[in-house]
Amino acid sequence: MHFWLQHYGYIGVFFILMSEVIGIPFPAETTLTLTGIAWSAGQLSLLPLVIMASLGNIVGSTIGYLVGKYLGRLVILRVGRFVGITEKRLDAAEVQFGKYQYGILVVGKFIAGIRVLIPYLAGINEMPFVRFTVINSISAVLWVFTFIVLGKYIGQLWKKFHPIILHYLTPSIIILCILVGLYVWWRVYRHRREKLKDSEDRNSNQSM
């Protein structure tokens, strides 16, 4: 993912966001957050980022919509099993989509597992294409902008606090390892005591 961002910039962001909606397992939220960090460092600009990331999601969603509308659920299930779309999952999502179409189109964009299914469901349910495109585009821009801005603030916080974090990182890891070691030792010790007590109780009962 760093390779795509470093070498392909805005075009890389476009293809990552488009591929994620189609079903290829790219971490979209992580990508957007990293682009926000790059924006805070002055390596990328906000407007092209929002445009290319939103377009990537919109194009991928449009492909999913057309697949759902013209090829139907059988094809989606055959291909979708390779990317985690099962019949049970699709059935449950279809019921919810039938009840709350507009809400799911907006809110579902922020939920990774649901976001991938939404365009296919819209196509299967024959939601009007123009309506789908308008709502999907608005939700795409909101989602993209939110995570890019989040990445910017993470970048600013890291720049401010990373000397402190790095200074205390080694001692913190040592203390954590000691605590984990003590916890494991305590669990093993308690388990052995319980086994020993059970063994003594059985021997005592047998002698009686």
Sequence and secondary structure as in RCSB ss.txt:
>XXXX:A:sequence
MHFWLQHYGYIGVFFILMSEVIGIPFPAETTLTLTGIAWSAGQLSLLPLVIMASLGNIVGSTIGYLVGKYLGRLV
ILRVGRFVGITEKRLDAAEVQFGKYQYGILVVGKFIAGIRVLIPYLAGINEMPFVRFTVINSISAVLWVFTFIVL
GKYIGQLWKKFHPIILHYLTPSIIILCILVGLYVWWRVYRHRREKLKDSEDRNSNQSM
>XXXX:A:secstr
 HHHHHHHHHHHHHHHHHHHHHT    HHHHHHHHHHHHHTTSS HHHHHHHHHHHHHHHHHHHHHHHHHTHHHH
HHHHHGGGT  HHHHHHHHHHHHH HHHHHHHGGGSHHHHHHHHHHHHHTT  HHHHHHHHHHHHHHHHHHHHHH
HHHHHHHHHHHHHHHHHHHHHHHHHHHHHHHHHHHHHHHHHHHHHHHHHHHHHHHHH 
